[in-house]
Amino acid sequence: MKKEPLVLNEIKETTYICKCGKSKNMPYCDGTHKTLSGDINPFVLKPTSETVYICQCGKSKNLPYCDGSHKNL
């Protein structure tokens, strides 16, 4: 996993962030969760003009958003 967050300066369309950890297009969902057992669905990000910081270390307490936890790794 990467230490620094993914910075999205603007989200122009609904974006799906992988929650299962198996996507080949991380951090974006590629639908792989549909082949796994359990009820796993991606995080859904709605369009916004605000900058969004997406956690890539996996330690955030506010997933999928970065809370700065990577600074303690």
Contact map, one row per residue, 1 for C-alpha under 8 A:
1110000000000000000000000000000000000000000000000000000111000000000000000
1111100000000000000000000000000000000000000000000000000110000000000000000
1111100000000000000000000000000000000000000000000000000110000000000001000
0111110000000000000000000000000000000000000000000000001110000000000001000
0111111000000000000000000000000000000000000000000000111110000000010000000
0001111100000000000000000000000000000000000000000000111100000000000000000
0000111110000000000000000000000000000000000000000011110000000000000000000
0000011111100000000000000000000000000000000000000011110000000000000000000
0000001111100000000000000000000000000000000000001111000000000000000000000
0000000111110000000000000000000000000000000000111111000000000000000000000
0000000111111110000000000000000000000000000011111100000000000000000000000
0000000001111100000000000000000000000000000000111000000000000000000000000
0000000000111110000000000000000000000000000001100000000000000000000000000
0000000000111111000000000000000000000000000111100000000000000000000000000
0000000000101111100000000001000000000000000111100000000000000000000000000
0000000000000111110000000001100000000000011110000000000000000000000000000
0000000000000011111000000111100000000000011110000000000000000001000000000
0000000000000001111111100111110000000000111000000000000000000000000000000
0000000000000000111110000000100000000001111000000000000000000000000000000
0000000000000000011111100000000010000001110000000000000000000000000000000
0000000000000000011111100100000000000000000000000000000000000000000000000
0000000000000000010111110100000110000000000000000000000000000000000000000
0000000000000000010111111111111110000000000000000000000000000000000000000
0000000000000000000001111100010000000000000000000000000000000000000000000
0000000000000000000000111111110000000000000000000000000000000000000000000
0000000000000000110011111111100000000000000000000000000000000000000000000
0000000000000000110000101111100000000000000000000000000100000000000000000
0000000000000011110000101111110000000000000000000000000000000000000000000
0000000000000001111000101111111100000000010000000000000000000000000000000
0000000000000000010000111001111100000000000000000000000000000000000000000
0000000000000000000000100000111111100000000000000000000000000000000000000
0000000000000000000001100000111111110000000000000000000000000000000000000
0000000000000000000101100000001111110001100000000000000000000000000000000
0000000000000000000000000000001111111001000000000000000000000000000000000
0000000000000000000000000000001111111000000000000000000000000000000000000
0000000000000000000000000000000111111100000000000000000000000000000000000
0000000000000000000000000000000001111110000000000000000000000000000000000
0000000000000000000000000000000000011111000000000000000000000000000000000
0000000000000000000000000000000000001111100000000000000000000000000000000
0000000000000000001100000000000011000111110000000000000000000000000000000
0000000000000000011100000000000010000011111000000000000000000000000000000
0000000000000001111100000000100000000001111100000000000000000000000000000
0000000000000001111000000000000000000000111110000000000000000001000000000
0000000000000111100000000000000000000000011111000000000000000000000000000
0000000000100111100000000000000000000000001111100000000000000000000000000
0000000000101110000000000000000000000000000111110000000000000000000000000
0000000001111110000000000000000000000000000011111000000000000000000000000
0000000001110000000000000000000000000000000001111110000000000000000000000
0000000011110000000000000000000000000000000000111110000000000000000000000
0000000011100000000000000000000000000000000000011111000000000000000000000
0000001111000000000000000000000000000000000000011111100000000000000000000
0000001111000000000000000000000000000000000000000111110000000000100000000
0000111100000000000000000000000000000000000000000011111000000000110000000
0000111100000000000000000000000000000000000000000001111100000011110000000
0001110000000000000000000000000000000000000000000000111111110011111000000
1111110000000000000000000010000000000000000000000000011111000000010000000
1111100000000000000000000000000000000000000000000000001111110000000011000
1000000000000000000000000000000000000000000000000000001111110010000000000
0000000000000000000000000000000000000000000000000000001011111000000011000
0000000000000000000000000000000000000000000000000000001011111111111111000
0000000000000000000000000000000000000000000000000000000000111110001000000
0000000000000000000000000000000000000000000000000000000000011111111000000
0000000000000000000000000000000000000000000000000000011001011111110000000
0000000000000000100000000000000000000000001000000000011000010111110000000
0000000000000000000000000000000000000000000000000001111000010111111000000
0000100000000000000000000000000000000000000000000000111100010111111110000
0000000000000000000000000000000000000000000000000000001000011100111110000
0000000000000000000000000000000000000000000000000000000000010000011111100
0000000000000000000000000000000000000000000000000000000010110000011111111
0011000000000000000000000000000000000000000000000000000010110000000111111
0000000000000000000000000000000000000000000000000000000000000000000111111
0000000000000000000000000000000000000000000000000000000000000000000011111
0000000000000000000000000000000000000000000000000000000000000000000011111
